[in-house]
Amino acid sequence: MKENLKIATAQFENKNGDKTYNLSIIRRLAADAARQGAHVIAFHECSVTGYSFARGLSKEQMLALAEVLPQGPSINALKAIANEHNIAILAGLFEKDENNNLYKAQVFVDKTGMIANHRKLHPFINPNILPGNSYTVFDLYGWTFGILICYDNNVIENVRATTLLGAEVIFMPHVTMCTPSPRPGAGFVDASLWLDKETNREMLRNEFDGPKGRQWLMKWLPARAYDNAIYAVFSNPIGMDDDQLKNGCSMILDPYGEVMAECRSLGNEIVIAEISPDKLIKAGGYRYMKARRPALYKDIIGADHRSEQKVAWL
């Protein structure tokens, strides 16, 4: 019988390219989560390396930053943390293969080593990064997990496909919000506010929770959980990621689309939620999945198309 599971999600301010520092924060937050009984802790996209600064890196610089997986030093460091604190860790970094192809990776590591590696399906931070071409679903602790990185979750077919492959919990690591977009109200948050975040706390909270940030997130993230009857574990950095100010709001949502736990501070933080199997079949999305009629739309959804969409803030 499937048992309840405690999952932590984290927010922290990473440093550009400083794996040693970022792993030290991952270690501290993982230890905190383990002390509170969490079985798993999830960190944001590129939490090991930093993210936005990669916009300006050459391929040679990207290759120097990236690691071959699973034997890379960051996997060994994550494994050591997992072993020390008896907790599984989801973290992100840049990956290279034996042919010097580059990918955006999110790895799931426990004390035995790397359990899963998801390559981002829709990367765009650096033109040298190739897209992954497969979904990531795996079993642990009696539960079935999936991973989708940032923009992967905005393409709704990816979340449905991961669910159809059996995922009951989908980890959704991001570096998102507070960037320009064609949608009304979008844009950067003034980075100078972060220089004295205590004095500017109220202004930052209003910006972070408004249409530039959380208000936009809550238009779509609860729907991904609700429509698919899955637990969604969202992770996002807080503070400066290169020259961009990020708003955190890491959270865990249940299959009803309700927020179970959320980071609300302006600093490094974790929150924990206990997930239970009963919601997986009680939620409306479970019935919607059972009522599907794939024959009606398989040729429509599966048809080829040419997308002209551009990412507005690049």
Buried (B, 14 or more C-beta within 10 A) or exposed (E): EBEEBBBBBBBBBBBBBEBEEBBEBBBBBBBBBBEEEBBBBBBBBBBBBBBBBBBEBEBEBBBEBBBEBBEBEBBBBBBBBBBEBEBBBBBBBBBBEEEEBBBBBBBBBBBEBBBBBBBBBBBBBBEBBBEBEEBBBBEBBEBBBBBBBBBBBBBEEBBBBBBBEEBBBBBBBBBBBBBEBEEEEBBBBBEEBBEEBEEBEEEBBEBBBBBBBBEBBBEEBBBBBBBBBBBBBBBBBBBBBBEBBBBBBBBBBBBBBEBBBBBBEBEBBBBBBBBBBEBBEEBEBBEEBEEEEEEEEEEEEEEEEEEEEEEEBE
